[in-house]
């Protein structure tokens, strides 16, 4: 897969890959833009810390899957969950 406006893979990053299990890893959304959304299409886990619910995305690969680029943009435009 070639780097483009909707896909970027940085194999030189010291954290690459930050999640396992993907053949093509999209680093474009290195910091997940959906983190602030309570309901996202990924598979976050929730933990309690100091009486507060914290979103844990350690096992989520949704924004890093190249085929999900359009879905992420759709949600960010306010058209999704």
Backbone torsions as a table, in degrees:
resi	resn	phi	psi	omega
1	UNK	NA	136.7	-178.1
2	UNK	-93.2	146.2	173.8
3	UNK	-63.7	138.7	-179.1
4	UNK	-156.8	-169.3	179.3
5	UNK	-65.0	-21.8	-177.3
6	UNK	-114.8	4.5	178.5
7	UNK	-150.7	132.9	176.4
8	UNK	-147.6	123.8	178.7
9	UNK	-118.1	119.8	-177.6
10	UNK	-109.5	84.6	-178.1
11	UNK	-71.1	-10.3	178.6
12	UNK	-88.5	-6.4	178.0
13	UNK	-64.9	138.3	-179.4
14	UNK	-66.0	-17.1	-179.7
15	UNK	-101.5	-0.5	-176.7
16	UNK	-72.2	133.6	-16.4
17	UNK	-82.7	143.2	-179.3
18	UNK	-81.1	-12.0	173.3
19	UNK	-133.6	147.7	-179.6
20	UNK	-96.8	161.3	169.1
21	UNK	100.1	6.7	-179.7
22	UNK	-115.2	135.3	176.4
23	UNK	-71.6	-46.5	175.5
24	UNK	-113.1	124.5	-173.9
25	UNK	-114.5	112.6	-178.2
26	UNK	-85.3	111.6	180.0
27	UNK	-88.1	-1.1	-177.7
28	UNK	-54.5	-40.7	177.8
29	UNK	-103.1	57.9	-178.8
30	UNK	-52.9	-52.1	170.9
31	UNK	-94.2	119.9	-173.3
32	UNK	-64.0	120.1	178.4
33	UNK	-71.7	-7.5	179.1
34	UNK	-97.1	1.7	-176.6
35	UNK	-57.0	-39.5	-178.1
36	UNK	-75.3	-6.1	-179.1
37	UNK	-90.1	126.1	180.0
38	UNK	-64.3	-40.5	179.9
39	UNK	-111.9	105.7	177.5
40	UNK	-123.0	161.4	-177.0
41	UNK	-77.8	-2.8	178.1
42	UNK	-77.4	-163.3	179.7
43	UNK	-125.7	62.7	179.3
44	UNK	-70.9	158.7	172.9
45	UNK	-111.4	161.6	179.8
46	UNK	-124.4	137.9	175.4
47	UNK	-131.8	153.7	178.8
48	UNK	-96.1	132.3	176.0
49	UNK	-141.9	120.7	-178.7
50	UNK	52.3	48.1	178.6
51	UNK	66.9	13.4	-179.4
52	UNK	-122.0	142.5	176.6
53	UNK	-83.3	127.4	-179.7
54	UNK	-115.6	132.7	178.8
55	UNK	-81.6	128.4	-179.0
56	UNK	-118.5	117.2	-174.5
57	UNK	-110.1	19.2	-176.5
58	UNK	-53.9	-38.9	-176.7
59	UNK	-100.2	12.9	-178.3
60	UNK	-99.6	130.1	178.3
61	UNK	-117.1	7.1	-174.3
62	UNK	-50.6	-53.4	-177.1
63	UNK	-72.0	-12.8	-178.4
64	UNK	-94.4	-5.2	177.0
65	UNK	-85.1	121.1	-177.0
66	UNK	-52.8	-36.2	-177.8
67	UNK	-70.0	-9.5	-178.6
68	UNK	-98.6	4.0	-179.5
69	UNK	-54.2	-51.7	-177.8
70	UNK	-61.9	-37.8	179.5
71	UNK	-64.7	-41.6	178.6
72	UNK	-63.3	-46.9	179.3
73	UNK	-61.6	-41.5	178.7
74	UNK	-58.1	-45.4	179.3
75	UNK	-66.5	-42.2	-178.9
76	UNK	-65.3	-29.5	177.4
77	UNK	-76.5	-3.5	178.2
78	UNK	88.7	14.7	-178.3
79	UNK	-98.4	-0.9	-177.6
80	UNK	-123.8	-163.5	-178.3
81	UNK	-58.7	NA	NA
